[in-house]
Protein backbone atom coordinates (compact mmCIF):
# COMPACT_ATOMS: atom_id res chain seq x y z
CA UNK A 1 0.00 0.00 0.00
CA UNK A 2 1.44 3.33 -1.09
CA UNK A 3 1.49 5.78 1.84
CA UNK A 4 1.21 8.74 -0.54
CA UNK A 5 -2.30 7.68 -1.53
CA UNK A 6 -3.53 7.77 2.09
CA UNK A 7 -4.28 11.48 1.81
CA UNK A 8 -7.52 11.69 3.85
CA UNK A 9 -8.25 11.36 7.57
CA UNK A 10 -11.27 9.42 8.84
CA UNK A 11 -12.55 9.04 12.39
CA UNK A 12 -13.94 5.68 13.50
CA UNK A 13 -16.63 5.68 16.21
CA UNK A 14 -18.17 2.85 18.24
CA UNK A 15 -21.51 2.90 20.03
CA UNK A 16 -21.59 2.27 23.76
CA UNK A 17 -24.61 2.12 26.05
CA UNK A 18 -24.40 3.77 29.46
CA UNK A 19 -26.96 4.57 32.14
CA UNK A 20 -28.01 8.15 32.76
CA UNK A 21 -28.77 9.64 36.19
CA UNK A 22 -32.32 8.25 36.09
CA UNK A 23 -31.04 4.74 35.31
CA UNK A 24 -32.19 4.63 31.69
CA UNK A 25 -29.84 3.32 29.00
CA UNK A 26 -28.41 6.00 26.71
CA UNK A 27 -26.48 5.28 23.52
CA UNK A 28 -23.32 7.33 23.00
CA UNK A 29 -20.63 7.24 20.32
CA UNK A 30 -16.96 7.31 21.26
CA UNK A 31 -13.88 7.68 19.07
CA UNK A 32 -11.89 4.43 18.74
CA UNK A 33 -9.48 5.46 16.01
CA UNK A 34 -8.18 8.16 13.70
CA UNK A 35 -6.90 6.60 10.48
CA UNK A 36 -5.32 7.83 7.24
CA UNK A 37 -7.30 6.61 4.24
CA UNK A 38 -7.67 6.75 0.48
CA UNK A 39 -11.11 7.42 -1.01
CA UNK A 40 -11.55 4.72 -3.64
CA UNK A 41 -15.07 5.54 -4.77
CA UNK A 42 -17.71 8.09 -3.79
CA UNK A 43 -21.11 7.58 -5.39
CA UNK A 44 -24.27 9.66 -4.99
CA UNK A 45 -27.31 8.13 -6.65
CA UNK A 46 -31.09 8.21 -6.61
CA UNK A 47 -32.95 4.99 -5.91
CA UNK A 48 -36.64 4.16 -6.09
CA UNK A 49 -38.30 3.25 -2.80
CA UNK A 50 -41.84 2.36 -1.78
CA UNK A 51 -42.63 5.99 -1.04
CA UNK A 52 -40.85 7.67 -3.97
CA UNK A 53 -37.22 8.33 -4.73
CA UNK A 54 -34.45 8.64 -2.19
CA UNK A 55 -30.87 9.78 -2.59
CA UNK A 56 -28.17 7.30 -1.56
CA UNK A 57 -24.60 8.26 -0.79
CA UNK A 58 -21.99 5.48 -0.71
CA UNK A 59 -18.25 5.69 -0.21
CA UNK A 60 -15.38 3.20 -0.23
CA UNK A 61 -12.22 3.81 1.78
CA UNK A 62 -8.91 1.94 1.68
CA UNK A 63 -6.78 2.06 4.87
CA UNK A 64 -4.00 0.21 6.58
CA UNK A 65 -5.25 -2.76 8.59
CA UNK A 66 -7.32 -1.76 11.63
CA UNK A 67 -8.09 -4.59 14.06
CA UNK A 68 -11.56 -4.95 15.53
CA UNK A 69 -13.56 -2.85 13.05
CA UNK A 70 -17.13 -4.16 12.58
CA UNK A 71 -20.25 -3.20 10.65
CA UNK A 72 -21.72 -1.83 13.90
CA UNK A 73 -19.17 1.02 13.80
CA UNK A 74 -19.44 4.30 11.93
CA UNK A 75 -17.06 6.68 10.15
CA UNK A 76 -16.92 10.47 10.25
CA UNK A 77 -15.46 12.06 7.12
CA UNK A 78 -15.65 15.69 5.94
CA UNK A 79 -18.42 16.57 8.40
CA UNK A 80 -20.63 13.62 7.41
CA UNK A 81 -21.33 10.38 9.25
CA UNK A 82 -21.32 7.04 7.41
CA UNK A 83 -22.45 3.59 8.60
CA UNK A 84 -19.99 0.79 7.86
CA UNK A 85 -21.78 -1.76 5.64
CA UNK A 86 -18.92 -3.92 4.39
CA UNK A 87 -15.31 -4.83 5.13
CA UNK A 88 -12.71 -6.62 3.00
CA UNK A 89 -9.22 -7.53 4.21
CA UNK A 90 -6.45 -6.73 1.72
CA UNK A 91 -3.61 -9.22 1.77
CA UNK A 92 -2.68 -10.72 5.12
CA UNK A 93 -3.47 -7.83 7.47
CA UNK A 94 -1.96 -5.38 4.99
CA UNK A 95 -5.04 -3.20 4.66
CA UNK A 96 -8.81 -2.85 4.75
CA UNK A 97 -11.36 -1.81 2.19
CA UNK A 98 -14.34 -0.25 4.00
CA UNK A 99 -17.69 0.32 2.31
CA UNK A 100 -20.04 2.78 3.98
CA UNK A 101 -23.32 4.58 3.40
CA UNK A 102 -24.43 7.99 4.62
CA UNK A 103 -26.53 7.93 7.79
CA UNK A 104 -29.98 9.47 7.59
Helices and strands as residue ranges (DSSP letters): G 3-5, E 8-19, E 25-49, E 52-64, E 74-77, E 80-90, E 95-102
